[in-house]
Amino acid sequence: MTPHICSSFIMPKAQRRARTVAHDPPLRPKKTLPSLRDFAVNERVEKVVSGSKADQTGDAILAENAVEPVQTPKKERVAARHERLLNRLNILSNNSPHAPYAFSKSALKRYKRKAKEDIPLSGLGAALAEVGEEVQQEQEQRAEQKAKEGKIGEGKERGLSSKQRRKAVETEAKHLNAVLKDPTFRANAFAAIRQHTANTLEKRDT
């Protein structure tokens, strides 16, 4: 027999959950964020009156605020160049490696060995070339001065011609190459220079 199903049976409904009436409060900061004006530096704040320079052009306003460039005197420039030359010679005498990066011990030894062989001579050659240019300029100025003196009848000496100057420069370049190849100079450059200076002064005294 099949069970009898009662037509009056009703399924129970699911209970609804109570909805919250209020939402969670928003996350707001306690203080308002500072404005960009709060970060302004007092020394750089300039008070501008509106309309005070309305009748002036932009070029005139820029000219008022422009700063005139300061020209360094010639004596200071010469002293600064002389100081740079002395610093370069001091660096070369100390045989500093000039290494901008970190090396291992073996690589650092190789670098220092190469620096002792190449860097002092090349750097000293550049320093001597710079000194040679200054000496050449002084000689040219003296030659021009003597030439002017000769024109007014105070002397008969004339300045060097362009061919003579070129020959003197070539001679000095050959002399510099011979000095750089000298074994005494390669062993100790500054000792060789001092010895040459002493010998030259002794010859002049005698």
DAQUITA-V363639 format. One record per residue. SS is DSSP state (hx for helix, st for strand, lp for the rest). Layout:
# DAQUITA-V363639
ss=SS
ss=SS
This chain:
# DAQUITA-V363639
ss=lp
ss=lp
ss=lp
ss=lp
ss=lp
ss=lp
ss=lp
ss=lp
ss=lp
ss=lp
ss=lp
ss=lp
ss=lp
ss=lp
ss=lp
ss=lp
ss=lp
ss=lp
ss=lp
ss=lp
ss=lp
ss=lp
ss=lp
ss=lp
ss=lp
ss=lp
ss=lp
ss=lp
ss=lp
ss=lp
ss=lp
ss=lp
ss=lp
ss=lp
ss=lp
ss=hx
ss=hx
ss=hx
ss=hx
ss=lp
ss=lp
ss=hx
ss=hx
ss=hx
ss=lp
ss=lp
ss=lp
ss=lp
ss=lp
ss=lp
ss=lp
ss=lp
ss=lp
ss=lp
ss=lp
ss=lp
ss=lp
ss=hx
ss=hx
ss=hx
ss=hx
ss=hx
ss=hx
ss=hx
ss=hx
ss=lp
ss=lp
ss=lp
ss=lp
ss=lp
ss=lp
ss=lp
ss=lp
ss=hx
ss=hx
ss=hx
ss=hx
ss=hx
ss=hx
ss=hx
ss=hx
ss=hx
ss=hx
ss=hx
ss=hx
ss=hx
ss=hx
ss=hx
ss=hx
ss=hx
ss=hx
ss=hx
ss=hx
ss=hx
ss=lp
ss=lp
ss=lp
ss=lp
ss=lp
ss=lp
ss=lp
ss=lp
ss=lp
ss=lp
ss=hx
ss=hx
ss=hx
ss=hx
ss=hx
ss=hx
ss=hx
ss=hx
ss=hx
ss=hx
ss=hx
ss=hx
ss=hx
ss=hx
ss=hx
ss=hx
ss=hx
ss=hx
ss=hx
ss=hx
ss=hx
ss=hx
ss=hx
ss=hx
ss=hx
ss=hx
ss=hx
ss=hx
ss=hx
ss=hx
ss=hx
ss=hx
ss=hx
ss=hx
ss=hx
ss=hx
ss=hx
ss=hx
ss=hx
ss=hx
ss=hx
ss=hx
ss=hx
ss=hx
ss=hx
ss=hx
ss=hx
ss=lp
ss=lp
ss=lp
ss=lp
ss=lp
ss=lp
ss=lp
ss=lp
ss=lp
ss=lp
ss=hx
ss=hx
ss=hx
ss=hx
ss=hx
ss=hx
ss=hx
ss=hx
ss=hx
ss=hx
ss=hx
ss=hx
ss=hx
ss=hx
ss=hx
ss=hx
ss=hx
ss=hx
ss=hx
ss=hx
ss=lp
ss=hx
ss=hx
ss=hx
ss=hx
ss=hx
ss=lp
ss=hx
ss=hx
ss=hx
ss=hx
ss=hx
ss=hx
ss=hx
ss=hx
ss=hx
ss=hx
ss=hx
ss=hx
ss=hx
ss=hx
ss=hx
ss=hx
ss=hx
ss=lp
